[in-house]
Amino acid sequence: MAIVATCVAALGWLAAPASVRERAGVLDDHVLVTWYGNPRSAGMGVLGEASGAVRAAALRRQATQYSVLTEKRVLMAYHLVAVVATCTAGADQLWRRRETGAVIRDLLGEARANGFRLVLDVQPGRASVVDEVRALSQYLREPDIYLALDPEFDVSECEVPGRHMGQLVAADVNAVIQHLEQLIARGSLPPKVLILHQFRLDMLPDKAEIRRSDALDIVLTMDGFGTRALKRASYRAVLAQGRLPYAGIKLFFRQDPDLFMPADVMRLVPTPSVVVYQ
């Protein structure tokens, strides 16, 4: 996928609430390996290609390959697209589908039975990303549930997900950060991971204005499929545009023509703290 240059706007930083505890991050001593998709669709990613013990064993086999490459502990997670951008408007004209509580709870139960975390991924369509995150609050109050945001599918009222490239502005990201901080403070929760996907520079046009948080490990994950050379170039480009506290990369079993091996991933600079498999 192409890398497109863009300008950086100045919006100003938001202050973190005083109630947030001092930093003690998940990713300081862990590498997070996630299995991405939705159980309803094998086409959305590896998470939907199997179920139960078979799915858990496949993730564990993949993640184990990283344990010999890092001194950090390897943490595993199911990465559920919990808000799915759609190609039709839907009854509310917001071009997204919210996953049912039954699916989320079932996957959380399976994750916990295997010692995994659960990541809820949001593709907001024309909905407000902040509203979609707030709608997931009952799950985000759990200590082992993290969050991911996908700017590609955050489109304007004149755009269609999948046909037009979306973008996510810092003001909305910062509002999500503030909401997560409040949930963490009120529930005395451990730190959470917040993942932002990016493969084009215009997807996070004012990334420099995304603020840091003592309650969250904020990860910039290079998304997008392609050859190893293209993915290395894209990784360098999105990080050169502006880093977040942690880096990550997304790998595609079907679309990447020469999939990175775990050793290739861990040789990237900076070393990814999150590896997402789709």
RORONU-616998 format. One line per 3 residues: number of its first residue (from 1); their letters; for each residue x, y, z of N, C-alpha, C, CB. Coordinates in steps of 0.001 Angstrom, whole numbers, plus 500000, padded with zeros to 6 digits. Glycine has a CB too. Layout:
N
NUM) A) X:Y:Z:X:Y:Z:X:Y:Z:X:Y:Z; ... $
//
This chain:
278
1) MAI) 500835:498804:500000:500000:500000:500000:500867:501242:500000:499057:500008:501209; 500405:502245:499301:501238:503414:499072:501408:504232:500337:500648:504273:497977; 502561:504892:500424:502823:505834:501502:502559:507224:500951:504289:505699:502055 $
4) VAT) 501673:507980:501595:501275:509285:501098:501682:510343:502102:499760:509339:500827; 502435:511349:501675:502886:512414:502571:501716:513310:502951:504008:513247:501913; 501811:513934:504100:500770:514839:504546:501365:515854:505504:499615:514068:505212 $
7) CVA) 500605:516879:505782:501049:517934:506693:500635:517594:508116:500468:519306:506275; 501349:518147:509065:501038:517951:510479:500400:519219:511012:502312:517583:511296; 499184:519086:511548:498474:520244:512099:498754:520355:513587:496950:520136:511842 $
10) ALG) 498618:521550:514127:498863:521780:515557:497532:521942:516262:499763:523034:515786; 497197:520971:517144:495937:521035:517874:496135:521278:519366:495162:519761:517668; 497340:521071:519877:497573:521239:521308:497386:519949:522067:496656:522291:521866 $
13) WLA) 498064:519851:523189:498052:518640:523998:496975:518729:525061:499419:518403:524642; 496397:517559:525399:495438:517474:526485:496154:516983:527728:494258:516544:526121; 495751:517464:528876:496409:517078:530123:495826:515768:530643:496261:518190:531184 $
16) APA) 496676:514903:531185:496222:513645:531776:495595:513916:533132:497390:512642:531909; 494538:513186:533488:493926:513388:534797:494889:513034:535919:492657:512560:534921; 494787:513785:537006:495737:513616:538114:495603:512264:538778:495540:514706:539146 $
19) SVR) 494437:511596:538588:494207:510330:539270:494964:509166:538648:492746:510022:539280; 495519:509356:537450:496209:508260:536774:497516:507942:537501:496484:508615:535289; 497761:506646:537733:498932:506227:538483:500218:506420:537678:498790:504774:538899 $
22) ERA) 501364:506322:538336:502639:506409:537644:502807:505211:536714:503803:506482:538652; 503598:505384:535679:503715:504429:534589:504285:503078:535054:504590:505011:533493; 503635:502026:534641:504117:500666:534866:503544:499823:533738:503697:500107:536294 $
25) GVL) 504129:499950:532560:503508:499474:531348:503564:497975:531141:504128:500129:530213; 502608:497489:530355:502559:496086:529959:503738:495743:529057:501236:495772:529249; 504036:496628:528111:504992:496320:527050:506440:496624:527424:504631:497084:525817 $
28) DDH) 506662:497117:528618:508045:497313:529065:508765:495977:529201:508078:498069:530403; 508017:494942:529570:508649:493639:529745:507879:492517:529052:508783:493329:531217; 507034:492870:528071:506304:491873:527299:506327:492228:525812:504854:491756:527801 $
31) VLV) 506270:491204:524967:505951:491347:523548:504560:490747:523369:507034:490636:522611; 503673:491517:522752:502285:491083:522564:502106:490555:521141:501290:492253:522845; 501679:489296:521025:501406:488674:519725:499908:488409:519641:502231:487343:519534 $
34) TWY) 499249:488949:518612:497790:488847:518532:497334:488134:517268:497166:490228:518590; 496169:487502:517382:495511:486755:516302:494282:487565:515906:495119:485271:516750; 494280:488185:514702:493329:489222:514302:492174:488652:513485:494040:490302:513504 $
37) GNP) 491001:489252:513659:489877:488926:512801:488564:488948:513545:490080:487586:512175; 487614:488151:513036:486289:488063:513630:485778:486635:513421:485308:489124:513004; 485218:486016:514469:484784:484622:514345:483730:484383:513269:484250:484156:515652 $
40) RSA) 483044:485439:512840:482001:485276:511841:482546:485162:510419:481044:486427:511921; 483829:485473:510217:484350:485558:508858:485791:485092:508786:484239:486979:508337; 486027:484016:508042:487403:483572:507808:488152:484575:506954:487422:482194:507140 $
43) GMG) 487437:485317:506115:488078:486285:505231:488641:487500:505947:487107:486735:504206; 488208:487767:507162:488689:488945:507889:490023:488706:508571:487671:489370:508917; 490416:487449:508698:491688:487189:509363:491719:485835:510036:491971:488260:510375 $
46) VLG) 492888:485510:510545:493150:484182:511072:492271:483844:512274:494600:484065:511453; 491785:484830:513004:490940:484571:514167:489669:483828:513779:490585:485878:514864; 489182:484056:512554:487956:483407:512110:488165:482124:511340:487187:484337:511278 $
49) EAS) 489400:481680:511200:489690:480483:510410:489616:479192:511208:491046:480602:509800; 489578:479301:512521:489464:478125:513390:488756:478563:514660:490875:477494:513711; 488526:477623:515547:487851:477950:516802:488368:477056:517912:486322:477804:516662 $
52) GAV) 488056:477441:519135:488346:476611:520290:489803:476239:520442:487546:475387:520222; 490043:474981:520766:491391:474503:521069:492315:474615:519867:491342:473063:521547; 491777:474439:518662:492607:474535:517454:493118:475961:517288:491808:474098:516196 $
55) RAA) 492236:476925:517475:492625:478337:517353:493653:478712:518418:491387:479251:517469; 493408:478308:519638:494328:478647:520726:495701:478029:520498:493761:478182:522070; 495730:476785:520048:497012:476108:519819:497789:476775:518696:496789:474628:519492 $
58) ALR) 497083:477239:517654:497757:477904:516538:498409:479205:516987:496767:478178:515402; 497703:479995:517797:498286:481229:518319:499479:480915:519217:497231:482042:519094; 499351:479909:520044:500440:479573:520962:501696:479128:520193:499991:478463:521936 $
61) RQA) 501500:478346:519116:502646:477933:518308:503340:479125:517678:502208:476959:517227; 502548:480081:517167:503138:481257:516539:503890:482098:517565:502055:482099:515854; 503268:482322:518700:503869:483180:519713:505122:482568:520313:502872:483467:520805 $
64) TQY) 505148:481241:520421:506305:480570:521008:507576:480833:520214:506054:479076:521096; 507434:481078:518920:508611:481347:518095:509319:482639:518512:508211:481427:516626; 508588:483535:519177:509188:484795:519619:509917:484647:520952:508119:485870:519736 $
67) SVL) 509564:483641:521707:510134:483528:523057:511637:483294:523037:509459:482400:523814; 512158:482715:521958:513602:482470:521869:514337:483664:521268:513878:481217:521036; 513590:484709:520884:514185:485859:520202:514220:487115:521068:513425:486148:518934 $
70) TEK) 513675:487030:522262:513591:488207:523116:513731:487799:524571:512266:488956:522890; 514251:488710:525361:514331:488481:526805:513005:488810:527489:515463:489321:527416; 512118:489484:526768:510811:489803:527320:509912:488570:527305:510161:490951:526536 $
73) RVL) 508902:488582:528141:507894:487530:528112:506957:487767:526932:507102:487481:529446; 506492:486688:526336:505568:486793:525205:504144:486656:525723:505873:485710:524120; 503337:487663:525425:501944:487711:525841:501084:487524:524593:501607:489061:526575 $
76) MAY) 500048:486702:524686:499202:486403:523538:497815:487017:523709:499092:484889:523337; 497177:487350:522575:495839:487939:522633:495039:487573:521394:495924:489465:522777; 493744:487361:521597:492809:487365:520483:492489:488825:520157:491505:486548:520821 $
79) HLV) 492508:489146:518880:492365:490530:518409:491063:490600:517606:493618:490989:517531; 489981:490886:518284:488642:490840:517709:488239:492183:517114:487633:490417:518763; 487852:492174:515842:487235:493367:515258:485820:493428:515827:487234:493326:513657 $
82) AVV) 485648:494258:516837:484396:494322:517582:483436:495355:517016:484673:494630:519028; 483954:496303:516243:483130:497232:515473:483614:497106:514036:483235:498736:516015; 482754:496576:513157:483155:496193:511812:482597:497189:510805:482678:494765:511484 $
85) ATC) 483479:497872:510062:483019:498745:508985:482320:497916:507920:484199:499536:508371; 481237:498442:507373:480424:497686:506421:480324:498423:505088:479021:497434:506994; 479945:497671:504048:479810:498245:502712:478395:498732:502441:480210:497228:501664 $
88) TAG) 477519:498609:503440:476168:499159:503358:475926:500042:504576:475098:498024:503271; 474973:500959:504450:474795:501988:505473:474243:501450:506785:473886:503056:504958; 473379:500441:506724:472727:499966:507930:471565:500852:508329:473718:499883:509058 $
91) ADQ) 470780:500390:509285:469573:501118:509678:469875:502501:510217:468812:500336:510712; 471018:502653:510889:471363:503959:511474:472248:504805:510567:472059:503759:512800; 472518:504309:509342:473306:505044:508351:474732:505345:508814:472610:506334:508010 $
94) LWR) 475289:504491:509651:476638:504724:510181:477689:503775:509588:476623:504578:511693; 477308:502908:508698:478243:502090:507936:479189:501293:508839:479046:502969:506997; 478633:500723:509871:479401:499846:510757:478448:498922:511488:480247:500667:511765 $
97) RRE) 478992:497782:511923:478223:496814:512694:478920:496567:514022:478047:495488:511910; 478178:496693:515094:478719:496384:516414:478563:494894:516686:478014:497219:517514; 479654:494256:517073:479582:492836:517388:478715:492623:518618:480989:492253:517610 $
100) TGA) 478059:491463:518681:477166:491172:519796:477940:490895:521073:476278:489988:519463; 477275:491142:522195:477875:490832:523478:478177:489356:523626:476976:491280:524589; 477341:488499:523028:477559:487056:523133:478875:486651:522491:476406:486292:522485 $
103) VIR) 479173:487196:521314:480432:486871:520635:481622:487377:521445:480458:487478:519214; 481526:488602:521943:482631:489169:522723:482864:488356:523986:482345:490637:523084; 481795:488027:524692:481944:487275:525946:482481:485865:525695:480599:487197:526680 $
106) DLL) 482006:485223:524634:482495:483871:524332:483991:483886:524022:481718:483270:523144; 484426:484892:523232:485837:484956:522886:486680:485329:524102:486062:485959:521756; 486140:486181:524962:486846:486520:526193:487008:485278:527075:486094:487631:526959 $
109) GEA) 485959:484483:527165:486060:483260:527953:487109:482306:527408:484723:482567:528005; 487157:482178:526081:488163:481314:525468:489562:481872:525702:487897:481158:523963; 489703:483191:525579:491007:483806:525819:491465:483558:527253:490951:485314:525534 $
112) RAN) 490589:483776:528199:490967:483601:529601:491307:482150:529917:489846:484077:530511; 490591:481217:529308:490862:479804:529543:492263:479412:529088:489830:478951:528831; 492820:480200:528166:494148:479907:527623:495222:480870:528106:494099:479934:526125 $
115) GFR) 494863:481765:529022:495838:482723:529529:496146:483848:528561:497097:482019:529873; 495233:484110:527606:495417:485172:526628:494727:486446:527091:494882:484743:525258; 495067:487557:526440:494310:488801:526549:493311:488886:525384:495270:490039:526553 $
118) LVL) 492434:489889:525444:491514:490173:524350:491697:491622:523938:490037:489887:524758; 491891:491857:522639:491959:493210:522079:490671:493455:521306:493224:493394:521154; 489990:494554:521582:488803:494952:520832:489205:496010:519821:487683:495480:521777 $
121) DVQ) 489002:495712:518547:489412:496592:517454:488192:497326:516919:490110:495791:516323; 488347:498639:516668:487234:499486:516253:487460:500021:514847:487045:500645:517237; 486558:499658:513929:486481:500228:512583:485199:501060:512545:486490:499098:511450 $
124) PGR) 485264:502361:512797:484041:503104:513106:483123:503426:511937:484406:504350:513746; 483575:503267:510686:482730:503693:509580:482442:505184:509679:481420:502895:509562; 481171:505568:509601:480804:506984:509744:480426:507344:511183:479641:507317:508813 $
127) ASV) 480486:506398:512089:480180:506673:513489:481344:507418:514139:479881:505362:514251; 481073:508021:515281:482121:508637:516079:482946:507551:516748:481526:509598:517130; 484268:507606:516571:485113:506589:517196:484998:506654:518714:486577:506765:516766 $
130) VDE) 484815:507848:519254:484669:507987:520703:483378:507318:521166:484681:509479:521115; 482288:507494:520414:481026:506846:520775:481162:505327:520728:479898:507305:519835; 481884:504821:519722:482044:503370:519613:482870:502813:520767:482699:503008:518282 $
133) VRA) 483888:503535:521175:484687:503086:522321:483854:503145:523592:485964:503947:522476; 483091:504200:523765:482236:504299:524955:481238:503138:525010:481481:505646:524964; 480744:502723:523845:479790:501612:523807:480430:500296:524237:479210:501468:522407 $
136) LSQ) 481756:500225:524202:482488:499028:524625:482968:499120:526075:483679:498798:523708; 482550:500144:526787:483090:500408:528128:482899:499246:529082:482446:501635:528710; 481760:498547:528989:481528:497440:529924:482602:496365:529798:480147:496823:529684 $
139) YLR) 483177:496223:528604:484248:495247:528395:485613:495846:528740:484241:494751:526940; 485805:497109:528408:487082:497759:528669:487325:497972:530162:487144:499087:527943; 486290:497798:530968:486479:497837:532424:487156:496573:532941:485136:498024:533127 $
142) EPD) 487264:495557:532107:487945:494325:532500:489454:494527:532411:487499:493136:531608; 490214:493944:533326:491660:494213:533374:492447:493615:532211:492222:493686:534658; 491894:492618:531525:492635:491910:530486:492111:492198:529080:492586:490428:530746 $
145) IYL) 491384:493304:528914:490873:493693:527602:491528:494997:527178:489328:493836:527622; 492112:494992:525986:492807:496147:525420:492003:496692:524238:494253:495765:524976; 492517:497733:523595:491779:498432:522544:492680:498721:521356:491179:499737:523081 $
148) ALD) 492094:498669:520151:492790:499078:518928:491854:499939:518093:493277:497839:518111; 492427:500922:517405:491670:501833:516542:492212:501745:515125:491743:503296:517067; 491309:501711:514145:491712:501544:512751:491310:502760:511930:491090:500272:512158 $
151) PEF) 492228:503712:511726:491902:504940:510979:491440:504683:509549:493101:505846:510949; 491876:503585:508948:491510:503286:507565:490000:503305:507360:492067:501934:507156; 489263:502909:508403:487817:502773:508290:487060:503855:509060:487395:501412:508782 $
154) DVS) 487713:504962:509353:487060:506105:509993:486804:507138:508904:487938:506706:511168; 485613:507093:508293:485338:507899:507099:484332:508989:507402:484824:507018:505960; 484302:509981:506523:483385:511104:506675:481997:510722:506171:483911:512340:505921 $
157) ECE) 481048:511632:506357:479656:511350:505988:479447:511234:504479:478755:512431:506535; 480429:511612:503689:480325:511500:502239:481134:510325:501690:480787:512788:501589; 481719:509514:502574:482629:508455:502146:482095:507075:502539:484021:508675:502751 $
160) VPG) 482606:506063:501860:482191:504683:502084:483411:503877:502532:481551:504066:500794; 483316:503147:503651:484447:502317:504091:484836:501300:503020:484101:501589:505402; 486138:501146:502837:486627:500221:501835:486757:500821:500456:485742:499054:501771 $
163) RHM) 485999:501875:500190:486098:502584:498915:486922:503850:499067:484704:502923:498375; 486806:504491:500218:487569:505694:500518:488476:505414:501711:486626:506901:500804; 489648:506037:501714:490597:505875:502814:490255:506836:503945:492043:506106:502329 $
166) GQL) 490060:506296:505134:489718:507128:506268:490936:507685:506972:488891:506354:507233; 490683:508477:507982:491750:509024:508826:491202:509309:510205:492353:510308:508209; 492096:509336:511172:491743:509555:512562:492575:510710:513090:491961:508272:513410 $
169) VAA) 491906:511735:513589:492625:512923:514049:492977:512789:515524:491785:514195:513812; 493987:513540:515926:494518:513432:517287:493483:513781:518340:495723:514328:517447; 492610:514736:518045:491606:515116:519039:490731:513927:519421:490735:516257:518508 $
172) DVN) 490370:513102:518444:489559:511923:518741:490370:510862:519485:488988:511334:517450; 491621:510662:519070:492475:509713:519780:492646:510148:521232:493850:509590:519086; 492872:511423:521441:493066:511927:522802:491809:511774:523646:493486:513389:522767 $
175) AVI) 490639:511919:523021:489388:511703:523749:489252:510237:524152:488179:512137:522894; 489671:509331:523284:489671:507908:523626:490651:507632:524764:490029:507054:522391; 491833:508228:524686:492825:508062:525756:492251:508521:527088:494116:508847:525434 $
178) QHL) 491612:509665:527080:491034:510190:528318:489964:509246:528871:490435:511585:528077; 489134:508698:527981:488094:507776:528432:488705:506517:529046:487172:507401:527265; 489721:505968:528411:490380:504777:528960:491031:505086:530301:491433:504240:527977 $
181) EQL) 491656:506248:530407:492269:506642:531685:491233:506707:532794:492971:507997:531550; 490054:507224:532469:488994:507311:533475:488527:505928:533907:487813:508114:532936; 488377:505015:532947:487982:503651:533292:489039:502990:534184:487763:502816:532013 $
184) IAR) 490305:503200:533856:491391:502614:534624:491420:503182:536037:492729:502856:533928; 491279:504503:536155:491330:505131:537474:490147:504716:538347:491360:506649:537330; 488957:504718:537752:487759:504378:538534:487745:502915:538963:486505:504683:537727 $
187) GSL) 488296:502050:538121:488282:500631:538429:489563:500116:539059:488011:499869:537200; 490515:501011:539344:491830:500615:539865:492425:499493:539020:491721:500169:541340; 492379:499669:537707:492824:498652:536762:494314:498763:536492:492050:498765:535460 $
190) PPK) 494938:497676:536075:496327:497759:535613:496393:498494:534279:496947:496346:535479; 497588:498899:533839:497710:499608:532560:497142:498781:531411:499176:499954:532279; 496675:499480:530399:496143:498849:529194:497023:499183:527992:494687:499302:528940 $
193) VLI) 496792:498445:526905:497455:498692:525634:496448:499324:524684:498046:497378:525036; 496859:500395:524006:496063:501038:522967:496860:500993:521674:495692:502510:523353; 496307:500318:520651:496990:500134:519370:496352:501032:518323:496940:498650:518920 $
196) LHQ) 497190:501763:517582:496737:502563:516444:497359:501985:515188:497113:504075:516613; 496521:501617:514221:497011:501080:512953:497327:502224:511986:495970:500114:512330; 498376:502047:511168:498709:503055:510153:499544:502422:509050:499467:504249:510786 $
199) FRL) 499190:502707:507778:500081:502350:506679:500268:503488:505695:499553:501140:505957; 499433:504543:505790:499649:505748:504989:499793:506934:505931:498478:505977:503978; 500596:507901:505514:500866:509019:506413:499640:509871:506666:501964:509876:505853 $
202) DML) 498696:509898:505720:497509:510722:505909:496451:510056:506782:496914:511063:504576; 496686:508846:507242:495728:508171:508118:495742:508740:509537:496024:506680:508161; 496901:509246:509972:497038:509925:511271:497682:511281:510984:497908:509067:512310 $
205) PDK) 496906:512233:510454:497498:513450:509886:498173:514365:510893:496453:514218:509181; 497766:514304:512162:498386:515155:513181:498864:514286:514349:497383:516245:513681; 499552:513248:513990:500024:512255:514962:500846:512884:516082:500852:511192:514258 $
208) AEI) 501571:513935:515783:502411:514576:516792:501597:515108:517969:503201:515708:516164; 500308:515314:517764:499458:515860:518822:498791:514780:519672:498400:516745:518216; 499046:513524:519359:498534:512452:520218:499346:512446:521507:498607:511055:519500 $
211) RRS) 498667:512599:522615:499402:512756:523859:499777:511411:524463:498585:513560:524849; 500724:511459:525370:501175:510262:526076:500336:510064:527333:502679:510365:526435; 500403:508846:527869:499594:508516:529039:500368:507588:529952:498257:507873:528624 $
214) DAL) 500333:507859:531247:500956:506976:532218:500134:505710:532452:501158:507707:533524; 498887:505702:531994:498014:504554:532224:497946:503618:531021:496626:505030:532574; 498505:504044:529883:498361:503287:528642:499697:503092:527953:497394:503987:527704 $
217) DIV) 499881:501926:527354:500965:501698:526411:500393:501974:525020:501555:500226:526528; 500759:503089:524430:500206:503493:523141:501152:503031:522039:499986:505038:523078; 500615:502238:521113:501414:501543:520114:501045:502030:518715:501218:500019:520225 $
220) LTM) 502038:502352:517923:501843:502634:516501:502191:501365:515733:502722:503856:516023; 501189:500717:515161:501384:499459:514452:501331:499699:512952:500323:498421:514873; 502420:499386:512269:502457:499526:510822:501587:498437:510195:503917:499447:510291 $
223) DGF) 500519:498875:509567:499540:498008:508937:499887:497887:507449:498089:498558:509140; 499087:497174:506704:499274:497099:505258:500092:495908:504824:499923:498342:504766; 499682:495315:503694:500378:494127:503211:501306:494476:502060:499377:493057:502776 $
226) GTR) 502226:493561:501754:503170:493779:500668:504407:492928:500846:503555:495245:500580; 505376:493174:499997:506647:492462:500075:507410:492879:501324:507492:492723:498819; 508435:492113:501638:509260:492475:502797:509889:493846:502608:510353:491424:503030 $
229) ALK) 510365:494133:501387:511003:495432:501135:510010:496561:501352:511572:495496:499704; 508768:496397:500855:507756:497439:501018:507384:497603:502481:506509:497113:500191; 507257:496507:503187:506870:496602:504590:507973:497249:505429:506537:495216:505141 $
232) RAS) 509236:496937:505125:510326:497615:505840:510306:499111:505564:511687:497024:505437; 510084:499491:504299:510040:500908:503941:508863:501597:504611:509955:501078:502421; 507715:500928:504655:506537:501507:505295:506743:501652:506802:505301:500647:505013 $
235) YRA) 507369:500667:507402:507663:500719:508832:508537:501929:509143:508357:499420:509294; 509581:502113:508338:510460:503276:508547:509694:504579:508336:511676:503217:507593; 508825:504612:507327:508138:505861:506970:507150:506302:508045:507408:505695:505643 $
238) VLA) 506323:505376:508532:505329:505792:509520:505995:506172:510839:504304:504677:509750; 507125:505545:511154:507836:505908:512374:508609:507212:512194:508786:504787:512788; 509127:507455:510990:509826:508712:510737:508864:509887:510792:510530:508672:509380 $
241) QGR) 507615:509672:510380:506606:510735:510452:506346:511141:511900:505292:510279:509787; 506490:510199:512804:506264:510477:514217:506036:509195:514978:505080:511417:514403; 506814:508982:516021:506681:507764:516820:505663:507958:517931:508035:507355:517412 $
244) LPY) 505116:506845:518360:504394:506759:519612:505270:505944:520562:502964:506113:519423; 504893:505825:521828:505819:505191:522777:506277:503787:522395:505179:505130:524110; 505422:503023:521713:505784:501668:521317:505476:501468:519835:505032:500621:522179 $
247) AGI) 506215:500548:519213:506024:500237:517796:505493:498820:517641:507346:500404:517014; 504759:498609:516540:504256:497288:516229:504180:497094:514726:502889:497070:516867; 503901:495877:514309:503774:495568:512892:502660:494548:512715:505114:495037:512309 $
250) KLF) 501961:494661:511582:500899:493719:511245:501343:492871:510069:499576:494457:510922; 501130:491557:510173:501538:490606:509151:500313:489868:508631:502582:489611:509706; 500316:489596:507318:499161:489005:506651:499529:487641:506082:498641:489932:505535 $
253) FRQ) 498911:486585:506612:499221:485242:506132:498893:485075:504652:498463:484212:506946; 497815:485691:504199:497392:485504:502811:497983:486544:501863:495889:485547:502727; 497989:487796:502253:498346:488864:501324:499836:489176:501253:497619:490094:501699 $
256) DPD) 500601:488933:502312:502046:489183:502247:502694:488083:501397:502682:489228:503689; 503300:488425:500265:503834:487390:499380:505024:486628:499954:504234:488006:498087; 505774:487258:500844:506902:486582:501495:506896:486989:502963:508278:486946:500806 $
259) LFM) 506053:486320:503701:505763:486688:505090:507041:486755:505918:504783:485686:505716; 507155:487821:506696:508254:487933:507646:508254:486729:508590:508151:489251:508445; 509413:486181:508825:509583:485218:509900:509765:485997:511210:510805:484265:509623 $
262) PAD) 509504:485366:512363:509687:486079:513627:511065:486716:513772:509454:485140:514771; 512115:486065:513307:513457:486650:513404:513555:487931:512591:514517:485648:512930; 512880:487998:511427:512866:489221:510620:512161:490345:511371:512177:488971:509261 $
265) VMR) 511063:490000:512020:510311:490993:512788:511181:491592:513888:509044:490362:513395; 511882:490743:514616:512637:491213:515769:513925:491928:515386:512955:490059:516668; 514280:491891:514097:515434:492660:513628:515058:494067:513188:516105:491938:512484 $
268) LVP) 513759:494371:513123:513337:495721:512753:513788:496710:513825:511796:495787:512562; 514010:497956:513396:514431:499014:514314:513418:500163:514231:515883:499514:513975; 512774:500496:515360:512870:499863:516678:512205:498488:516686:512230:500758:517745 $
271) TPS) 512596:497673:517637:512029:496334:517748:510544:496426:518089:512782:495508:518816; 509685:495767:517328:508249:495833:517642:507924:495249:519017:507449:495096:516575; 507023:495913:519691:506499:495407:520959:505179:494673:520755:506312:496554:521956 $
274) VVV) 504557:494876:519573:503293:494221:519236:503427:493648:517829:502078:495222:519332; 503008:492398:517662:502969:491751:516354:501556:491234:516139:504025:490590:516248; 500885:491761:515121:499503:491404:514820:499496:490506:513586:498622:492680:514594 $
277) YQ) 498893:489331:513709:498762:488410:512571:497315:488413:512091:499209:486962:512961; 497142:488678:510792:495800:488664:510196:495685:487483:509221:495503:490017:509462 $
//
